[in-house]
Amino acid sequence: MSSRSKTRTLPLLALASSSALVLSGCAGSAGSGGGAGSGGGEGFEYGASQEEVDAAIADLEPVTLKYQPPAASQNSVMAPAALGYKEYIEERSGGKIEIEIIWGQAIAGYAEVDDALADGRLDLAYDLPIYNPSDYPSFDAAAKSFSGVPISPMTGEMVMTAVSADIGWSSESLLEEYEAQGVTPLTPIVSSGGYYAVCAEPGSQPDDWKGRQIRVASTSHHGVANALGASPVSMEYVEVFEALQRGTVDCTFAQLLPSAESGILEVAPNISYSTDEASMSSRAVGAELAGSSFANLPLAYQQIIFDAAATSYSGFVGITADGNAESVRQAKEAGGEIAVFDPATEELIKEENARQRQEVVDGGILGEDIDARVSESIETWSGAVEELGFEDGGSFEEMDEWWESGEADMAPMAERVFEETALPHRPQ
């Protein structure tokens, strides 16, 4: 099964989608796997038939849930993920759970998503814990540990998404950090695509980086920018277009899906990227979280929402690949240069990544075996991708020519990832 094979696709519930649940008439949110909370009621087994689900929810009252995806509007590149999320939950619940989508972070920006989840303004949301390392030091440490995960246009994203879920669910300190913030993880770590250097001017030799102002999104990127002799500038991605347009920053370390979404390639069309040996750090930035109302939902409703992550893998990898291909197209249209980092630059990145990974090991927050756990996870999920017959259809620079949206059936991989990482945490 190659990336070009013509097959069905699951509903696009992206890990990149943000979910915000507000019950009609009451607040309340979810618990992670392991407890029905005060919602109570009968549940159903994972993989149950629709008839069994219908029986479990037959006597339950309908609810309306507010859902805030990361997409700016229904016309966004990311919108299919949000719409697919809505479709899965509404269909699985027979319409008893109604999803009201709130576009453009209209209820809460990323700086206040946690608070909005805890106080009931939101009940499920896509958040960016990477922006808040003081509250989520385990998330920050995990992101640094992922720099050794292979990067490639599509199959690398498949492996990274699986590794993120694997390490996220197996990191007890991270799950405890979410609990301390009054939120519950539905997917504790979301990889929303590899990071690339997107610059107004071409050039990736060591001398090109000296003096550049580079927008960064994480502590690991601070380290990379400093190692290159550049000056890191922290800002949310919604501010990056204007900063690049005005020349406030020269480059951004960015994921390509939101770059395509926000039009960044119009003003910074030059993309530099790493090889497998020097992939840029901090490729995991997000999480799907539940807020205070989820634990008060009936158990069967909790399970429907939690099970949606089984389809999110397909949607997420698909829209990430879509975003990568669209960014390549936009960069070419703007006359940009798309090229691998200069070898000397790659070596600097590789050395900094190794330093950061050792720092995480020495810090001990994820255990002294975190490097071994990540390596084992990479091997496991790389093997699964290969076993299922996935392969990239060409180079990154040619992705706009060989990637065809919606043609790769990732359902077998999605089910495997969910069952081996998330299923033990399913509400019971």
C-alpha positions in Angstrom: 0.0 0.0 0.0 1.8 3.1 -1.1 0.8 6.7 -0.5 -0.7 6.8 -3.9 -3.0 3.8 -3.5 -6.7 4.5 -4.1 -8.6 3.6 -1.0 -11.2 4.8 1.4 -10.3 7.2 4.2 -11.6 7.4 7.7 -13.4 10.5 8.9 -10.9 13.3 9.3 -10.7 13.6 13.0 -7.3 15.2 13.2 -5.1 15.0 16.2 -4.5 18.6 15.2 -8.2 19.4 15.8 -9.2 21.2 18.9 -12.3 20.1 20.7 -14.2 22.2 23.2 -17.2 20.6 24.8 -19.9 22.7 26.5 -22.9 20.8 27.7 -26.2 22.5 27.0 -27.4 23.5 30.4 -24.4 22.5 32.4 -20.7 22.6 32.6 -18.4 19.6 33.0 -15.8 17.6 31.2 -13.8 14.4 30.9 -11.6 12.1 32.8 -8.9 10.3 31.1 -9.1 6.6 30.8 -9.8 4.8 34.0 -12.9 6.3 35.5 -16.5 7.1 34.6 -16.4 10.2 36.8 -19.7 11.4 38.2 -21.4 10.9 34.8 -22.1 7.3 35.5 -24.3 5.0 33.4 -23.5 2.0 31.3 -20.8 2.0 28.7 -19.9 -0.2 25.8 -16.8 -2.2 24.6 -14.3 -0.7 22.3 -15.2 -1.8 18.7 -18.9 -2.4 19.6 -21.5 -2.4 16.9 -23.6 0.6 16.3 -26.6 -1.3 17.6 -24.8 -1.9 20.9 -23.8 1.8 21.2 -27.4 2.8 20.4 -28.6 0.5 23.2 -26.1 2.0 25.7 -27.2 5.6 25.0 -31.0 4.9 24.5 -32.1 6.6 27.7 -29.5 9.4 27.7 -30.4 13.1 27.3 -29.0 14.9 24.3 -26.1 17.4 24.8 -24.6 20.2 22.8 -20.8 20.5 22.9 -18.8 23.5 21.8 -15.7 22.5 19.9 -12.9 24.9 19.1 -10.5 23.6 16.4 -7.3 25.2 15.4 -8.7 26.1 12.0 -9.3 29.7 11.3 -12.5 29.1 9.4 -14.5 26.4 7.6 -12.4 27.2 4.5 -9.2 26.5 6.2 -6.7 23.8 5.1 -7.3 22.3 8.6 -11.1 22.5 8.5 -11.7 19.0 7.2 -10.2 17.6 10.5 -12.7 19.6 12.6 -15.6 18.7 10.4 -14.6 15.0 10.5 -14.4 15.1 14.2 -17.9 16.6 14.4 -19.2 14.0 12.0 -17.7 11.0 13.8 -19.1 12.0 17.2 -22.5 13.0 16.0 -22.9 9.8 13.9 -21.6 7.4 16.6 -24.0 9.0 19.1 -27.0 8.9 16.8 -27.1 12.7 16.9 -27.5 12.8 20.7 -24.1 14.6 21.0 -24.3 17.8 18.9 -21.0 19.5 18.1 -21.0 23.2 17.7 -17.8 24.3 16.0 -16.2 27.6 17.0 -13.7 28.7 14.4 -10.6 30.9 14.9 -10.0 30.5 18.6 -13.0 32.7 19.2 -13.6 31.5 22.8 -10.0 31.2 24.0 -6.6 31.9 22.5 -3.8 29.4 23.1 -2.6 31.4 26.1 -5.9 30.7 28.0 -7.1 27.3 26.7 -6.2 25.6 29.9 -8.2 28.1 32.0 -11.2 27.9 29.6 -11.2 24.1 29.9 -11.0 24.3 33.7 -13.7 26.9 34.1 -16.2 25.4 31.6 -16.0 27.9 28.8 -14.5 25.0 26.8 -14.8 21.3 27.4 -12.6 19.8 24.8 -9.9 21.7 23.0 -6.7 21.4 21.0 -4.0 23.1 23.1 -0.4 24.0 22.6 1.4 22.8 25.8 4.8 23.5 24.1 4.1 27.2 24.6 4.0 26.7 28.4 7.0 24.7 29.6 6.6 25.9 33.1 3.3 24.1 33.5 4.3 21.2 31.3 7.9 20.5 31.8 7.4 16.8 30.9 5.9 17.9 27.5 8.8 20.1 26.8 11.2 17.3 27.7 9.4 14.9 25.5 9.5 17.3 22.6 13.3 17.6 22.9 13.6 13.8 23.0 11.9 13.5 19.6 14.6 15.1 17.5 15.9 11.6 16.5 12.6 10.6 14.9 13.0 10.2 11.1 11.6 13.0 9.0 10.1 12.6 5.6 7.2 14.1 3.6 4.6 11.5 4.6 5.9 8.2 6.2 8.0 10.2 8.7 4.9 12.0 9.8 3.2 8.7 10.3 6.0 7.4 12.5 6.2 10.7 14.5 2.5 10.8 15.2 2.6 7.2 16.5 5.7 7.8 18.6 4.1 11.0 20.1 1.0 9.0 21.2 3.2 6.2 22.5 5.5 8.3 24.7 2.7 10.6 25.7 0.5 7.9 27.2 3.4 6.1 28.8 4.8 9.2 30.6 3.1 9.4 34.0 4.6 12.7 34.9 3.0 14.3 31.9 -0.4 12.9 32.8 0.0 14.2 36.3 0.8 17.7 34.9 -2.4 17.7 33.0 -4.3 16.7 36.1 -2.7 19.6 38.0 -4.0 22.0 35.5 -7.5 20.7 35.8 -7.6 19.1 32.4 -7.7 15.6 31.1 -5.7 14.3 28.1 -7.5 12.6 25.2 -4.3 12.6 23.2 -1.5 13.8 25.5 1.0 14.6 22.8 0.1 15.5 19.3 2.7 15.8 16.6 1.3 18.3 14.1 4.1 18.0 11.5 7.8 18.4 11.1 9.5 21.7 11.6 11.2 23.6 8.8 13.2 26.8 8.5 11.0 29.2 6.5 12.9 32.4 5.6 12.5 35.6 3.7 15.9 35.1 2.1 17.5 31.9 0.8 20.7 30.4 2.2 21.4 27.8 4.9 25.1 27.8 5.3 26.4 28.6 8.8 27.2 32.2 7.9 23.7 32.8 6.6 22.2 32.2 10.1 24.5 34.7 11.9 22.5 37.8 12.8 19.1 36.4 11.7 16.1 36.9 13.9 14.3 33.6 14.0 10.8 33.1 15.4 10.8 30.0 17.7 8.0 28.1 19.3 9.8 26.1 22.0 12.7 26.0 24.3 14.4 23.4 22.1 14.2 25.8 19.1 15.8 28.5 21.3 18.7 26.1 21.6 18.9 25.4 17.9 18.7 29.1 17.0 21.5 29.9 19.4 23.6 27.1 18.1 23.3 28.5 14.6 24.4 32.0 15.8 20.9 33.5 15.3 18.7 35.3 17.7 15.5 33.4 18.8 12.3 35.4 19.1 9.3 33.9 20.8 5.8 34.5 19.4 2.6 32.6 18.6 2.2 31.5 15.0 -0.8 33.8 14.4 1.7 36.8 14.7 4.3 35.4 12.4 3.0 36.6 9.0 3.1 40.2 10.0 6.5 39.9 11.7 8.0 38.4 8.5 6.2 40.9 6.3 7.6 43.8 8.3 11.0 42.3 8.6 10.8 42.1 12.4 12.0 38.5 12.0 13.9 37.0 9.1 12.8 33.4 9.5 10.5 31.1 11.4 11.0 27.6 12.6 7.6 26.4 11.5 5.3 23.5 10.7 4.1 23.7 7.1 0.4 23.1 7.7 -0.2 26.4 9.6 2.3 28.1 7.3 0.2 27.3 4.3 -2.9 28.2 6.3 -1.6 31.7 7.2 0.0 32.5 3.9 3.5 32.8 5.4 5.1 31.4 2.2 4.0 34.6 0.4 6.5 36.6 2.4 9.0 33.9 3.3 9.1 31.4 0.4 12.5 29.8 1.2 12.2 26.4 2.9 15.2 24.6 4.4 14.7 21.1 5.9 16.7 18.5 7.8 17.6 14.9 6.8 16.8 11.9 9.0 20.0 12.4 10.9 19.4 16.0 11.9 15.6 16.5 12.2 14.7 19.6 14.0 13.7 19.3 17.6 10.3 19.9 19.2 8.1 18.3 16.5 5.4 17.7 19.0 3.6 20.8 20.1 -0.1 20.0 20.8 -2.5 17.9 22.7 -6.2 17.1 22.7 -7.6 17.9 26.1 -10.9 17.6 28.0 -12.0 20.1 30.6 -14.1 20.1 33.7 -17.4 18.9 32.1 -16.2 15.7 30.6 -16.2 13.7 33.8 -19.9 14.6 34.3 -20.9 13.2 30.9 -22.5 9.7 30.9 -19.8 7.0 30.5 -21.0 6.0 27.0 -20.6 9.7 25.9 -17.1 9.8 27.3 -16.3 6.6 25.4 -17.6 7.9 22.1 -15.5 11.0 22.4 -12.4 9.1 23.6 -12.7 6.6 20.8 -12.7 9.4 18.2 -8.9 9.4 18.6 -8.9 6.1 16.8 -9.8 7.9 13.6 -7.8 11.1 14.4 -4.5 9.5 13.3 -5.7 9.2 9.7 -7.1 12.7 9.6 -4.1 14.2 11.2 -1.4 12.6 9.0 -3.5 13.3 6.0 -3.9 17.0 6.6 -0.3 17.3 7.6 0.8 15.8 4.3 -1.8 18.1 2.6 -0.2 21.1 4.3 3.3 20.0 3.3 2.4 19.7 -0.3 0.5 22.9 -0.3 3.4 24.7 1.2 5.8 23.4 -1.5 3.3 24.6 -4.1 3.0 28.1 -2.5 6.8 28.4 -2.1 7.4 27.6 -5.7 4.7 30.0 -6.8 6.5 32.7 -4.8 9.8 31.9 -6.4 11.3 30.4 -3.3 14.1 28.0 -2.8 13.4 24.5 -1.3 16.6 22.7 -0.2 18.2 20.5 2.4 20.2 22.3 5.1 23.8 22.9 4.3 25.8 20.0 5.7 27.7 22.2 8.2 24.4 23.6 9.4 23.0 20.1 9.7 25.9 19.1 11.9 25.3 22.0 14.2 21.6 21.1 14.5 22.5 17.4 15.1 25.0 18.3 17.9 22.5 20.6 19.6 19.8 18.0 19.4 22.1 15.4 21.0 22.9 17.9 23.8 19.3 18.5 24.5 18.4 14.8 24.6 21.2 14.2 27.1 19.9 17.1 29.1 16.5 15.4 29.3 18.1 12.2 30.4 20.1 13.9 33.1 17.1 15.8 34.3 15.2 12.6 34.9 11.7 13.9 34.6 10.8 11.3 32.0 13.1 8.7 33.5 16.7 7.9 32.7 15.5 5.4 30.0 13.7 8.0 27.9 16.2 7.9 25.1 15.9 4.1 24.9 12.1 4.3 25.1 12.0 6.8 22.2 14.4 4.6 20.1 12.3 1.5 20.8 9.2 3.4 19.8 10.8 4.6 16.6 11.8 1.1 15.7 8.3 -0.3 16.5 6.3 2.2 14.5 8.8 2.5 11.6 8.4 -1.3 11.3 4.6 -1.0 11.3 4.6 1.7 8.6 6.9 -0.5 6.5 4.9 -3.7 7.2 1.7 -2.0 6.1 3.3 -1.0 2.8 3.5 2.7 3.1 6.2 4.7 1.3 6.7 8.2 0.2 6.0 8.8 -3.5 9.0 11.1 -4.1 11.1 13.8 -2.6 9.9 16.7 -0.4 10.7 19.2 -3.2 8.4 17.3 -5.5 5.6 16.7 -3.0 3.2 19.0 -4.8 3.4 16.6 -7.8 3.2 13.2 -6.2 1.0 13.6 -3.1 -2.7 13.2 -3.7 -4.9 14.1 -0.8 -7.2 11.3 0.5 -5.7 8.4 -1.4 -3.8 6.7 1.4 -5.9 4.3 3.6 -4.3 4.8 7.0 -7.1 3.0 8.9 -5.0 -0.1 9.8 -2.2 2.0 11.1 -4.6 4.3 13.0 -6.3 1.4 14.7 -3.0 -0.2 15.7 -1.7 3.1 17.2 -4.9 3.7 19.2 -5.1 0.1 20.4 -1.5 -0.1 21.5 -1.2 3.4 23.1 -4.6 4.9 24.1 -6.9 2.0 24.6 -5.7 1.1 28.1 -6.7 4.6 29.2 -10.2 4.4 27.9 -12.9 5.5 30.4 -14.4 2.5 32.1 
